């Protein structure tokens, strides 16, 4: 069974590079450009194994998304890895924090920890 990674990132080029890198390594990927879109997308994902979350986004930012996601019992245990240019501002309770600019080898290593390709 394939598990899905949700990439929440407002920078279109970075979002697509992350999607491509993960898909080329065998992962199912759903992308969203901000938090509200991500919350709507989550409802359609059958086997969510990881959320890769940017914090600074227009619309619903990463902090609000994380709070709303954790408030849902069925999503409370899903690992959330923040990728941000301000890693020190990551909300308490995230699984891991990655500094932007992203190193794709590091990204893939983190995804492998939580998801079966």
C-alpha positions in Angstrom: 0.0 0.0 0.0 1.3 3.4 -0.9 1.2 6.2 1.6 0.8 9.8 0.7 2.9 12.8 1.6 1.1 16.2 1.8 3.4 19.1 0.8 2.1 22.5 1.9 4.2 25.2 0.3 3.3 28.6 -1.2 6.4 28.9 -3.5 5.2 27.1 -6.7 8.7 26.2 -7.9 9.7 24.7 -4.6 6.4 22.9 -4.2 6.8 21.3 -7.7 10.5 20.4 -7.1 9.5 18.7 -3.8 6.6 16.8 -5.5 8.8 15.7 -8.4 11.7 14.5 -6.1 9.3 12.5 -3.9 7.4 11.0 -6.8 10.6 10.0 -8.5 11.5 8.1 -5.3 8.2 6.2 -5.3 6.0 8.4 -3.0 2.4 9.5 -3.6 2.2 13.3 -3.2 -0.6 15.8 -2.8 0.3 19.5 -2.8 -1.3 22.6 -1.5 -0.3 26.2 -1.7 -1.7 27.3 1.7 -3.3 25.9 4.8 -7.0 26.0 3.9 -6.3 24.2 0.6 -4.3 21.6 2.6 -7.2 21.0 5.0 -9.5 20.5 2.1 -7.0 18.1 0.4 -6.4 16.1 3.6 -10.0 14.9 3.5 -9.3 13.2 0.2 -6.1 11.4 1.3 -6.7 7.8 2.3 -3.3 7.0 3.8 -1.5 10.2 4.9 1.9 9.3 6.3 3.5 12.8 6.6 2.9 16.5 6.2 5.7 18.7 5.0 4.7 22.2 6.1 5.9 25.7 5.3 5.0 28.3 7.9 5.1 31.6 6.1 2.2 31.4 3.6 -0.5 33.8 2.5 -4.1 32.7 3.4 -4.0 30.2 6.2 -0.4 30.1 7.4 1.4 27.0 8.8 0.8 27.8 12.4 -3.0 28.0 12.0 -3.0 24.9 9.8 -1.0 22.9 12.4 -3.4 23.9 15.1 -6.4 23.0 13.1 -4.9 19.7 12.0 -3.9 18.7 15.6 -7.5 19.5 16.7 -8.8 16.7 14.6 -8.4 13.4 16.5 -7.9 11.3 13.2 -5.0 13.6 12.3 -3.4 14.1 15.7 -0.9 11.4 15.2 0.3 12.3 11.7 3.9 13.4 11.7 4.4 17.0 10.6 7.8 18.2 9.4 8.2 22.0 9.1 10.4 23.3 6.4 11.0 27.0 7.0 13.4 29.9 6.7 12.5 30.6 10.3 12.9 27.2 12.0 13.1 28.7 15.4 9.5 29.8 15.1 8.1 26.3 14.4 5.1 25.4 16.6 5.6 23.2 19.6 4.7 19.6 18.9 6.0 19.3 15.3 7.9 16.1 14.5 10.9 17.7 13.0 12.2 21.0 11.5 14.2 21.4 8.3 15.9 24.7 7.4 15.3 26.3 4.0 16.8 26.1 1.5 16.0 22.4 1.5 18.7 19.8 0.9 16.7 17.2 -1.1 18.8 14.3 0.3 17.9 15.3 3.8 14.2 15.7 2.8 14.1 12.2 1.3 15.8 10.8 4.3 13.2 12.3 6.6 10.3 11.1 4.4 11.8 7.6 4.4 11.6 7.5 8.2 7.8 8.0 8.1 6.5 6.6 4.8 6.7 3.4 2.8 7.5 4.1 -0.9 
